[in-house]
Amino acid sequence: MGDTERRKLPVGIENFEEIRTEGFYYVDKTAMIRDLLQKWGKVNLFTRPRRFGKSLNMSMLKSFFEIGCDKTLFDGLEISKETTLCDAYMGKFPVLSISLKGVNGNDYASARSMICSVIGSEAMRFQFLLESEFLTDKDKKLYHQLTAVDETNQEVFVMPDSVLVGSIRTLSGLLQKHYGRKIIILIDEYDVPLAKANDKGYYDQMVTLIRNIFEQALKTNDDLYFAVLTGCLRVAKESIFTGLNNPKILSITTVRFDEYFGFTDDEVREMLKYYDLEDKYDAVREWYDGYRFGNVDVYCPWDVISYCDELTDDPSIEPKDYWSNTSGNDVVKYFIEKVDQGLAKSEIEALVAGETVTKEIHEDLTYNRLYDSIDNIWSVLFTTGYLTLRGKGKGSQYQLAIPNMEIRNIFTRQIMVMFKAAAGKDGERLNAFCQALQNGKAEEVERIFTDYLGKTISIRDTFVQKPTKENFYHGILLGILGFKNGWYIKSNKESGDGYSDILIKIEREGIGIIMEVKYAENAGYELACKEALRQIETENYAAELKEEGIHTILKYGIACFKKKCRVMLEK
């Protein structure tokens, strides 16, 4: 198809054939095929965070290698330049392709049933085996066992353990007999069943099942040509890959294949140019770049595609967090909860400020040990993309940083959630703070607010080039005041000629409170407080309160720097 009309953005589309035939934009990763064949590994495991194109790459591999494939799908792509390789390998192999990303049962029985369905559905693609002259009646009986369904529910495949454990090996053997060619096995998101099992309390049973299936499919399988697996975590070899002959682990620290997951800077620039969005480059880079895989800096593809798609409808739309919508952020919550339990407050403050923290990282984890220690949680944050590599220390020590604004926002939101939860529990301090505000006791307001700042994780806005340094302090004040019953509180309310930071009405008392927060550069508290009070006057923030007949109006200038503040009341 030509580009007479602009290609659609493939939001959430992971099927290579669909992207290539239905007019979607494709970032060419087909050179990965050449590298897989030239840098040979019998069993290859790619570990990357969610939403970095693993499933699309697996679909691409299937489309290339599978017997009967549509070779025109690769016209004009990088791999098509490798004519000798294409002649030797394209369309020449039976391919078994399964994805375990949907295996999320609440108990072992339902998860096991889902795995039966995934493998059974894949087996159903090969019903021609029942007519094969190369298969015996005994072979065909084995195939029937893989595709047997529950009579009460025709979509539920039923396999006893003896059949399920050997199912992938059995199917590969039948295909090898029929075609006379060895098999390529693709297993996408291999570790999702383990993550779900750990969450729901049947981890040991699931580990045993997956280990047994993999051992037969990948170790004792003479019909295997090569296999590719993808996952989020590199699960410890002794847990799942016991006995496998040195599977190639291609993780986020591996240089080989580093450019094939995620978008490079050149690829993002090209996409933005294609959609006439070049003026959005700085925003896209600030929000969605910053990951480092091997030696390559990459953007998260899901975010770039999602944002570009929205920009084509509304060019004024600001970048936002697409990551949170696709996966839980529990690990960030666990991490921040560990403050003062092995995690220094200063470490997380440094990360949020855009600095690095050096930590020892263990990539070979097991799901049932992820949260056993703060050291493990650092490793999980790294392998799942919440932290990324900025430099290497001795041995397995890495300099870690938050990749970009999107991930930083996930951290800061969780910090604020936890602050609010803590503030809401301390009713005595909350009431003392509000009483001091209402009574015009600026020194008491200052003392209690400084106490709040000392106890929370401070968020310094040095991460972005154009910071609004008051935001954190503004958020803390709103977090405290949000628990005060009977107070009407507005933030950045249009009032008079401008916007006041915080406006409060205590209608029963006929009292209004205006608070303007300033960042005190170089601890210039006095100057910043006076500037805040001057702004309240010149912008006439009190106009709304006066119009509503509020007789007592208290005007506070609040200056903050690091974990200290100064509060001044207009006399």
N, C-alpha and C positions, 0 to 999 in steps of 0.2 A: 504494500500500500504506500502511496506517495504521501508527502506532507502538504498536500494542497489545503488541507485543514489541519489545525493543530491537534497533536495527539493528546489523548486523555491521560490524566494522572492516575496511576494504578493504586489508589488508596485501598489497602487491605487485600490486594490481589496477589496471591502467591503461586499462581499457576502459570508457568512459563509459556505454554502453548496459547493460553488465553491472552496473555499480554502481547504476544507476537502476532496473533491473528485478528484481534479485536481493536487494533488501533491505539494501544497504550504506549506511553513513553517507557523505554527500557534503557537502563544504565548497564552497559555491556560488561558482564563478568565472565564471559565464556572462555577467556584465557585460562581460567581455573581448570578447565578440562585438560588442556595441554600439560599444565603443571602436575595434575594428578597422575597422568600417564608417564611423564618423564621423571618425576621425583617419587618413585614408586613406593607404595605402602600397601600391604595386604589388607590391613584394617586401619582406617583413618578416622580419628575422632576430632571433630571441630567443636570447640567450646566457645561460645560467644553469648553476650547478653541477649535478652529478648529483643525482638524488633530490629535485628541487624541483617535480615535477608537470608537467614539459614534455609527456610522452607522454599523460597524461590530458587535458591541455588540447587537444592535437591531436586526440585521439579525440572530445572534446566538439565541436570545430569541425566535424569530419566529420559527426557525428550531427545537427548543426544545419543545415548547408548542403545536404547530399546529397539529390538527387531520390529520393523514396520513403522519406524518413526517418520515424521514428515521432515525431510532434510531441508526443505525451503525455509523452515523456521530460523535457520542459522545463516541465511543469505545476508551478506554484508556485515556480519559480526566478526569479531576478532578471530575466533576459532576457524572461520572459513578460509583464512589465509594459510592455514596448516593443511594443505591439500593431501599430503601423504598420510598424515595422521587421520584425517577425516575418512579417507578411503579405507584405512585399515580398521577403524573403530566405530565410525558412525553407523548406527542401526544394526550392529552385529551381535548384540548380547540379549539374552533374556534378562529382564530386570525385575527384581522384587522390591517394591517400594511401599513402606508402611510409615505412618506417622502416629506417634503415641501421645501427641499433644492433647487429645481429647479424652485421655484416660484419667478421669477425675472422680472415681467412685468414692462414696462415703464409707464404704467398708470393703474388705478384701473380695468378697464374693461378687459385688457389682463391678469392681475394678477388673477382676479376672474375666468376668463376662465381657467387659468392653474390649479387653485385649483379644479375646476369642473373636469378637466381631470385626476388629481391625484386620486381623490375619485372615479370617474367613472371607471378608469382603475382597481382600486382595486375591485370595485363591479363586474367587468367582470370576475374576478377569480372564482366567485361563480355562474356561469350560471346554475349549477345544481339545484339552487333554483326554477327555472321555472318548473322543473319536480317534485318538492317536494310534497309528499302527506300530509305534515304537514302544508303547506301554502294554504291559501284560494286564490280565484281569486283576491280579493282585495289586499292581500299581494303581489301577483305577479305583480299587476299593480303598486304598490309602487316600486318594484324592477325595472320595466321598466323605471320609471321616473329617476332612478339613472344612467341608462345605455343608455339613449336616446342620439343619436348623431345628429349633424348638417348634413342635407342631402347634403349640398354643400361641406362638409369636414368631412368625416367619422371618423376622429380621434378627432374631437372636441366634447366633451360631453356638453350637454346643460341642465342646471338646473335653474329654477326660484329660487329666493331667498328663498321662503318658503320650497323648496325641498333641496337646498344646505345647509341651516342652520341646518336642521334636518338629513342630509344625513348619517352621521356616526352613529347617534343613530338609524335611520331607518334600516340601514344595519345590525347593531348589533342585533336589534330585530328580523329581519328575520332569521339570523343565529341561534339565540337562539331557535326560534320556530322549526327550522329544526333539530337541534342537541339535543335540550333539555339540553344544557349546557350554562353557562354564558360565556361572551366574554372577551378576552384580547385585549386591544387596544394599539397599538404602534404608536407613532407619532414622527418621527425623524426630527430634525432641525426645531422645531415648530416656531422659531422666525425669520427665514430667510425672510418670506413675510413681516414682520414688518420692518426689516432693509432696505429692498428694497423700501418699501412704504415710509419710512422716507426720503430716498435718492431722491426719485422721486416726492414727494409732495402729496401723497394721504394717509398719515398715519392714519388720523382719520377714514376714511372709512374702512381701512384694520383692524384696532383695533376692530371696531364694528363687522365686519364679523367674525374674529377669535374668539372673545369673545363669540359671539352667538353660533358658531359651538361647541366650547369647553363646554359651559354651558350645552347644550343638550347632548353632547356625554359623559361628565365626571361627571356632577352633577345630572341631572334628569334622569339618565339612569339606570333603575333597572336591565338591562341585563348585566351590567358591572361587571366582576370579579375583575380585576385590570387593571390599565393603566400605561404605562411608556412613558414619554416624554423626549426628549433631546433638548438641545439648547446651544447657546453660552452665552447668558445673561439670568439672572433671572429677567424677566420683572416684574415690580411691580404688586403685587397681585391685586390691585384695577384696574389695566389696563386691564388685560386679565383673571385672575382667580377669578373674582368677584363671591362670593357666594360658591366657592368650599369648601368642608369641610376639611380644613387644609391639602392641598396637601403637601406631603413630599418633601421639597426642599433639594436636595443633591448636594451642590455646591462645589467649589474647597476648601472651608474652612471646609467642613464636613468630619469628620473622617470615618464615615460609608461609605463603598464602595470605600474608597480612593485608593485602589490598582488596581481597575478594568479598569481604563482609563490611558493610558500611560504605558510604560515599566519600571519595577523596575530594579535596578542595577543587581540583580541576573539573571533576564530574558535577559538583554543585554549581560552579560558575557556568558550566555549559547548560545545565538545566535552567538556571535563572535567565540566561541569555535567550534560550529558546522560548520562554514564556514572557519575555519582556519585563523581567523582574530584577534586572541587574542592580537597581537602586536599593534592593532589599538585602544585598549581600552581607553588609555589616551586621544587620539584625539576625540573619540566619546563622552567621558564624558565631555570634555572641551567645546565641541560645542553644544551638544544636550541634556545634563542633566540639572539639576538645578531647575526644576519645583517642587513645593511642593503642593500636594493635600492632605488635611487633615493632617495626620502624616507621609505620605509616600513621599519620593523623587522620582520623575519619569523623564524619558526621553520622548521626543516627538517621538512617534512610526513612524510617516511619515518620519522624518529625518533619524532615525536609519536604517529603511528598505531601503530608497532611497540610502543612503551612502553605506551600505553593498552591495547593488545590483551593484553599480558602481565599488566598490572595487573588486568584483568577476571577472570583466573584466580587470581592471587596478589597481593592488595593490599599485601603487605609487600615485594614485589620492589623492589630499588634500581635507579635509572637505570643504563644501561650504554651502551656504544658499539655502535650499529647501523651507523654509517657505514662502518667498516672492512670490514664483511662485504660491502659493495656495490661497492667500488672499491679499486684498489690505492693505497697511500700512498707510492708511489715518490718523488713530488715532495718530500715531507717529508724523506725519507732523503737525496736529492740536496742539499737545502737545508742540512741539519745537517752534511753532509760538507764543506760549503764554509766552515766555521768556520776562520778564519785564512787563507782563500783569497779574501778580499774580503768575507767576512761576519764582523763583529765579534762576539765571544762575548757582549759586553754587550747587543747588539741582540736576540739570541735569548733571553737571560736576562730582558730587559725584557718581551718578548712573553709569555713563559711566566708572568711575574709579573702579567699582566693590564694591562700598560702599552701605550702606542702607540709606533709607530716611523713616522717620516715618510719616504716613498719615492716616487720617480717611477715611475708605472705606465704601461705600454704595453699597451693592450688588443688591438691588432691584431698578433698574433704569428703565426708559422708553426711547425708542429709540429717541423720539422727544425732549429729554432733555439731551442727552449724552454730548453735547458740550456747555451746557449753562454756565458752570463754570469750573474753573481749578480743583475744588474738584471732580466734576463728571468725568473729563478726567482721573484723577488719578485712579478712580474706574474702568473706562473702560479699561485702560491699564492693571490693575490687573486681571479683569475677562476674558480678551481676551488673556492673556498669555504673554504680552510684559513685565510685571513685575510680580514677584512672591513673595511669603511669605518667610521671613527669621526670623520672630519673631513676637510676639504679644504684644501690649501695653495695655493701659486701654480701656475698652469698645470696640468700633469698630476701634481702632487704630492698624495699622499693620506696621511692619518694612518691607519695600519693596526693592527689588533689581532686576536688570536685570538678567535673569536666566543663560545665557550662551553666548558664543562667537557669535553664529548665530544671536541672537536677538540684541546683542550689535552692530554688524555690521549694522543692520537695522537703529539703532539710529545714529551711526557715519556717515553713508552715507547721512542720511537726514540732519544732522548738516552741512556736507560739501556742500550739494546742496544749503542750505539756505545761507551759507557763500558766495558761488560763485555768487548767485543771488544778494546779497548785494554788493559784490565787483564790479560786472559788472555795477552797477548803479552809482558808484562813480568814474566817468571818471577822475576827476581832481586829486584825490589822486593816482589813478592807474598810470596816466602819470607822476606824480611827483616821484613815486617810481621807475618807469622804467628809467626815465631821470637820477636819482641819480645813479642807477646801471650802466648805460651806461657811465656816466661821472666819475666813480670811486670815488664817494663821499660816503665812507663807513659810516660816521656818520649820514648822511641823510637817507641812506638805513636802518640803525639801528633804527632811530627815527620813520620812517613811518611803518616799519615792527612791531615794538613794539606797535604802535597804532592799527594796524590790530589785533594783538594778544589780545589786551585788549578788543576789541569790539566783538570778537567771543566767542563761547563756547569752552573752551579748552578740549582736549581729552587726558587724561593722561593714558598711556599704563601700568597701574599697574594691569589690569584685568587678564592678562595672565602671566604664570610663566616665559616665555622667551620673554619679550617684545622687540620690536624695537621702542625705544622711540622717534626716529627721525621722525617716519612716519607721525605724525600729522603735524609737522612743514613743512615737505616736501610737504604734501598735501595742506597746506595753501599757500605756495609759488607757487605751480603749479596752484592753484585756481586763484591767482592774475595774474600770467603771461599768463594764458590761454586767457585773453582778449586783449593781446597786438598784434595788427595787424603788419604784416611784420617781426615778430621775429620768427625764427625757434627754437623750444624748444623741447628738448628730456629729458626724465627722465630715470635715471639709464641706460644711454647709454653706450654700450661697447666702450671703448675708451682707447687706449694705452694698459696697462697691467691689467686694472680693470674697474670698473664702477664708473663714477662720478654721484653724486646725480642729478644735473641739468646742462645741457649744452645748451647754447644759441648761435645762430649765427645771427648777424645783417649784412646780406650780403651787403646791400647798403653802409654801413659804413666801411665794412671790420673789424668789431669788433666781438670778441668772448668773452663769459662770462662763467666761470665755478664756480658753487656753490656747496660747500660740507657742509652738515648740521650735526652738532653733538649735542647730548644731554649733557648739562653741569651739571654733577652730583654735587649736593651740591653747585650749583651756581658758579662752577669753570669755568667762562666764558673764561678767558685769555688762560688757559691751553687747553680748548676744541677748541678754534679758531686756536691755533697754531697747534694742532693735525690735524685739518681739512686741513690746508694749507700744512702741511707736507705730508699728504696723497695724495693731488693733485699732488705734486712733485714726490713722490716716485712711485706712480702708473702711472705717465706720462699721466694724463688725457688730457693734451693739445695736444697730438700727432695728433689727428684727425684734430683739427683746423689748426695746422701748415701745415699739408699735403694739406689742401684745400686753403692755401695761405692767411689765416687770419693774418693780420699784428699786430693787437692790441688784446692782450688776457688779460682779467681781471680775477683774481683768488680771490674768496671770501671764507673765512672760517666763517661759521655762527654757533654760539653757542646759544642754547635755553634752558631755564629752567622756567617751569611754564608759566607765561605770560610776561616774559622778554627775551631779546636777546642781543647778542653782535655781531657785524659784523666787520671783520678785512679783509683788502685788502692787498694782497702780494705786498710789495714795490719793 
